[in-house]
Amino acid sequence: YILTPLNMTSTFVGAFEAPNGPVAHLWDATWGEVSSPMTSLFSSAVGSGGILSTAGEMAKWYNALLFS
């Protein structure tokens, strides 16, 4: 309902979908680089950062959110 109309094909939910392109290394302020599987990390707190996207698609998202 949100991502498809905006054609955000590189945006995905890390706990439920496989990466569909290059993803930066995960980083935690306490432990540094995270090496645990994506599903275990994102399923613990999906609402607080479980959606991954490219910079271009994030710009598209904020443009639609704030100016449409």
Chimera marker file (.cmm) of the C-alpha trace (Angstrom):
<marker_set name="trace">
<marker id="1" x="0.000" y="0.000" z="0.000" r="1" g="1" b="0" radius="0.5"/>
<marker id="2" x="2.895" y="2.378" z="0.536" r="1" g="1" b="0" radius="0.5"/>
<marker id="3" x="6.071" y="1.111" z="-1.113" r="1" g="1" b="0" radius="0.5"/>
<marker id="4" x="4.616" y="-0.175" z="-4.393" r="1" g="1" b="0" radius="0.5"/>
<marker id="5" x="2.873" y="3.078" z="-5.468" r="1" g="1" b="0" radius="0.5"/>
<marker id="6" x="6.132" y="4.935" z="-4.814" r="1" g="1" b="0" radius="0.5"/>
<marker id="7" x="8.084" y="2.285" z="-6.812" r="1" g="1" b="0" radius="0.5"/>
<marker id="8" x="10.399" y="1.666" z="-3.858" r="1" g="1" b="0" radius="0.5"/>
<marker id="9" x="11.757" y="-1.660" z="-5.128" r="1" g="1" b="0" radius="0.5"/>
<marker id="10" x="14.992" y="-1.583" z="-3.094" r="1" g="1" b="0" radius="0.5"/>
<marker id="11" x="13.240" y="-1.068" z="0.249" r="1" g="1" b="0" radius="0.5"/>
<marker id="12" x="12.474" y="-4.138" z="2.342" r="1" g="1" b="0" radius="0.5"/>
<marker id="13" x="11.676" y="-5.323" z="5.863" r="1" g="1" b="0" radius="0.5"/>
<marker id="14" x="14.795" y="-7.094" z="7.141" r="1" g="1" b="0" radius="0.5"/>
<marker id="15" x="13.001" y="-9.567" z="9.407" r="1" g="1" b="0" radius="0.5"/>
<marker id="16" x="10.645" y="-10.864" z="6.726" r="1" g="1" b="0" radius="0.5"/>
<marker id="17" x="12.301" y="-10.336" z="3.333" r="1" g="1" b="0" radius="0.5"/>
<marker id="18" x="15.660" y="-11.294" z="1.879" r="1" g="1" b="0" radius="0.5"/>
<marker id="19" x="17.980" y="-8.414" z="0.951" r="1" g="1" b="0" radius="0.5"/>
<marker id="20" x="17.313" y="-7.383" z="-2.640" r="1" g="1" b="0" radius="0.5"/>
<marker id="21" x="20.556" y="-5.520" z="-3.200" r="1" g="1" b="0" radius="0.5"/>
<marker id="22" x="23.720" y="-4.491" z="-1.381" r="1" g="1" b="0" radius="0.5"/>
<marker id="23" x="23.224" y="-3.743" z="2.299" r="1" g="1" b="0" radius="0.5"/>
<marker id="24" x="25.675" y="-1.862" z="4.499" r="1" g="1" b="0" radius="0.5"/>
<marker id="25" x="27.156" y="-3.693" z="7.463" r="1" g="1" b="0" radius="0.5"/>
<marker id="26" x="24.937" y="-3.532" z="10.494" r="1" g="1" b="0" radius="0.5"/>
<marker id="27" x="26.277" y="-1.425" z="13.354" r="1" g="1" b="0" radius="0.5"/>
<marker id="28" x="25.365" y="-1.184" z="17.013" r="1" g="1" b="0" radius="0.5"/>
<marker id="29" x="26.589" y="1.685" z="19.196" r="1" g="1" b="0" radius="0.5"/>
<marker id="30" x="27.416" y="-0.700" z="22.055" r="1" g="1" b="0" radius="0.5"/>
<marker id="31" x="28.925" y="-3.745" z="20.326" r="1" g="1" b="0" radius="0.5"/>
<marker id="32" x="30.172" y="-2.362" z="17.009" r="1" g="1" b="0" radius="0.5"/>
<marker id="33" x="29.633" y="-4.366" z="13.847" r="1" g="1" b="0" radius="0.5"/>
<marker id="34" x="26.841" y="-6.915" z="14.210" r="1" g="1" b="0" radius="0.5"/>
<marker id="35" x="27.326" y="-10.399" z="12.787" r="1" g="1" b="0" radius="0.5"/>
<marker id="36" x="24.083" y="-12.052" z="13.920" r="1" g="1" b="0" radius="0.5"/>
<marker id="37" x="21.593" y="-13.151" z="11.263" r="1" g="1" b="0" radius="0.5"/>
<marker id="38" x="19.372" y="-10.350" z="10.005" r="1" g="1" b="0" radius="0.5"/>
<marker id="39" x="16.157" y="-12.088" z="11.048" r="1" g="1" b="0" radius="0.5"/>
<marker id="40" x="17.208" y="-12.419" z="14.682" r="1" g="1" b="0" radius="0.5"/>
<marker id="41" x="18.335" y="-8.822" z="14.894" r="1" g="1" b="0" radius="0.5"/>
<marker id="42" x="15.336" y="-7.216" z="13.188" r="1" g="1" b="0" radius="0.5"/>
<marker id="43" x="12.614" y="-9.438" z="14.565" r="1" g="1" b="0" radius="0.5"/>
<marker id="44" x="13.472" y="-8.270" z="18.077" r="1" g="1" b="0" radius="0.5"/>
<marker id="45" x="12.579" y="-4.662" z="17.236" r="1" g="1" b="0" radius="0.5"/>
<marker id="46" x="11.059" y="-4.409" z="13.768" r="1" g="1" b="0" radius="0.5"/>
<marker id="47" x="9.352" y="-1.088" z="14.427" r="1" g="1" b="0" radius="0.5"/>
<marker id="48" x="12.551" y="0.630" z="15.451" r="1" g="1" b="0" radius="0.5"/>
<marker id="49" x="14.608" y="0.333" z="12.293" r="1" g="1" b="0" radius="0.5"/>
<marker id="50" x="13.750" y="-2.963" z="10.635" r="1" g="1" b="0" radius="0.5"/>
<marker id="51" x="13.080" y="-1.390" z="7.226" r="1" g="1" b="0" radius="0.5"/>
<marker id="52" x="16.147" y="-1.025" z="5.012" r="1" g="1" b="0" radius="0.5"/>
<marker id="53" x="16.321" y="1.232" z="1.974" r="1" g="1" b="0" radius="0.5"/>
<marker id="54" x="18.630" y="3.117" z="-0.349" r="1" g="1" b="0" radius="0.5"/>
<marker id="55" x="19.338" y="6.824" z="0.117" r="1" g="1" b="0" radius="0.5"/>
<marker id="56" x="17.463" y="7.639" z="-3.084" r="1" g="1" b="0" radius="0.5"/>
<marker id="57" x="14.376" y="5.765" z="-2.002" r="1" g="1" b="0" radius="0.5"/>
<marker id="58" x="14.481" y="7.389" z="1.425" r="1" g="1" b="0" radius="0.5"/>
<marker id="59" x="14.483" y="10.793" z="-0.303" r="1" g="1" b="0" radius="0.5"/>
<marker id="60" x="11.483" y="9.620" z="-2.359" r="1" g="1" b="0" radius="0.5"/>
<marker id="61" x="9.728" y="8.485" z="0.854" r="1" g="1" b="0" radius="0.5"/>
<marker id="62" x="10.256" y="11.780" z="2.665" r="1" g="1" b="0" radius="0.5"/>
<marker id="63" x="9.198" y="13.776" z="-0.385" r="1" g="1" b="0" radius="0.5"/>
<marker id="64" x="5.933" y="11.818" z="-0.570" r="1" g="1" b="0" radius="0.5"/>
<marker id="65" x="5.413" y="12.036" z="3.189" r="1" g="1" b="0" radius="0.5"/>
<marker id="66" x="6.042" y="15.758" z="3.579" r="1" g="1" b="0" radius="0.5"/>
<marker id="67" x="5.041" y="17.296" z="0.259" r="1" g="1" b="0" radius="0.5"/>
<marker id="68" x="2.235" y="15.146" z="-1.179" r="1" g="1" b="0" radius="0.5"/>
<link id1="1" id2="2" r="1" g="1" b="0" radius="0.2"/>
<link id1="2" id2="3" r="1" g="1" b="0" radius="0.2"/>
<link id1="3" id2="4" r="1" g="1" b="0" radius="0.2"/>
<link id1="4" id2="5" r="1" g="1" b="0" radius="0.2"/>
<link id1="5" id2="6" r="1" g="1" b="0" radius="0.2"/>
<link id1="6" id2="7" r="1" g="1" b="0" radius="0.2"/>
<link id1="7" id2="8" r="1" g="1" b="0" radius="0.2"/>
<link id1="8" id2="9" r="1" g="1" b="0" radius="0.2"/>
<link id1="9" id2="10" r="1" g="1" b="0" radius="0.2"/>
<link id1="10" id2="11" r="1" g="1" b="0" radius="0.2"/>
<link id1="11" id2="12" r="1" g="1" b="0" radius="0.2"/>
<link id1="12" id2="13" r="1" g="1" b="0" radius="0.2"/>
<link id1="13" id2="14" r="1" g="1" b="0" radius="0.2"/>
<link id1="14" id2="15" r="1" g="1" b="0" radius="0.2"/>
<link id1="15" id2="16" r="1" g="1" b="0" radius="0.2"/>
<link id1="16" id2="17" r="1" g="1" b="0" radius="0.2"/>
<link id1="17" id2="18" r="1" g="1" b="0" radius="0.2"/>
<link id1="18" id2="19" r="1" g="1" b="0" radius="0.2"/>
<link id1="19" id2="20" r="1" g="1" b="0" radius="0.2"/>
<link id1="20" id2="21" r="1" g="1" b="0" radius="0.2"/>
<link id1="21" id2="22" r="1" g="1" b="0" radius="0.2"/>
<link id1="22" id2="23" r="1" g="1" b="0" radius="0.2"/>
<link id1="23" id2="24" r="1" g="1" b="0" radius="0.2"/>
<link id1="24" id2="25" r="1" g="1" b="0" radius="0.2"/>
<link id1="25" id2="26" r="1" g="1" b="0" radius="0.2"/>
<link id1="26" id2="27" r="1" g="1" b="0" radius="0.2"/>
<link id1="27" id2="28" r="1" g="1" b="0" radius="0.2"/>
<link id1="28" id2="29" r="1" g="1" b="0" radius="0.2"/>
<link id1="29" id2="30" r="1" g="1" b="0" radius="0.2"/>
<link id1="30" id2="31" r="1" g="1" b="0" radius="0.2"/>
<link id1="31" id2="32" r="1" g="1" b="0" radius="0.2"/>
<link id1="32" id2="33" r="1" g="1" b="0" radius="0.2"/>
<link id1="33" id2="34" r="1" g="1" b="0" radius="0.2"/>
<link id1="34" id2="35" r="1" g="1" b="0" radius="0.2"/>
<link id1="35" id2="36" r="1" g="1" b="0" radius="0.2"/>
<link id1="36" id2="37" r="1" g="1" b="0" radius="0.2"/>
<link id1="37" id2="38" r="1" g="1" b="0" radius="0.2"/>
<link id1="38" id2="39" r="1" g="1" b="0" radius="0.2"/>
<link id1="39" id2="40" r="1" g="1" b="0" radius="0.2"/>
<link id1="40" id2="41" r="1" g="1" b="0" radius="0.2"/>
<link id1="41" id2="42" r="1" g="1" b="0" radius="0.2"/>
<link id1="42" id2="43" r="1" g="1" b="0" radius="0.2"/>
<link id1="43" id2="44" r="1" g="1" b="0" radius="0.2"/>
<link id1="44" id2="45" r="1" g="1" b="0" radius="0.2"/>
<link id1="45" id2="46" r="1" g="1" b="0" radius="0.2"/>
<link id1="46" id2="47" r="1" g="1" b="0" radius="0.2"/>
<link id1="47" id2="48" r="1" g="1" b="0" radius="0.2"/>
<link id1="48" id2="49" r="1" g="1" b="0" radius="0.2"/>
<link id1="49" id2="50" r="1" g="1" b="0" radius="0.2"/>
<link id1="50" id2="51" r="1" g="1" b="0" radius="0.2"/>
<link id1="51" id2="52" r="1" g="1" b="0" radius="0.2"/>
<link id1="52" id2="53" r="1" g="1" b="0" radius="0.2"/>
<link id1="53" id2="54" r="1" g="1" b="0" radius="0.2"/>
<link id1="54" id2="55" r="1" g="1" b="0" radius="0.2"/>
<link id1="55" id2="56" r="1" g="1" b="0" radius="0.2"/>
<link id1="56" id2="57" r="1" g="1" b="0" radius="0.2"/>
<link id1="57" id2="58" r="1" g="1" b="0" radius="0.2"/>
<link id1="58" id2="59" r="1" g="1" b="0" radius="0.2"/>
<link id1="59" id2="60" r="1" g="1" b="0" radius="0.2"/>
<link id1="60" id2="61" r="1" g="1" b="0" radius="0.2"/>
<link id1="61" id2="62" r="1" g="1" b="0" radius="0.2"/>
<link id1="62" id2="63" r="1" g="1" b="0" radius="0.2"/>
<link id1="63" id2="64" r="1" g="1" b="0" radius="0.2"/>
<link id1="64" id2="65" r="1" g="1" b="0" radius="0.2"/>
<link id1="65" id2="66" r="1" g="1" b="0" radius="0.2"/>
<link id1="66" id2="67" r="1" g="1" b="0" radius="0.2"/>
<link id1="67" id2="68" r="1" g="1" b="0" radius="0.2"/>
</marker_set>
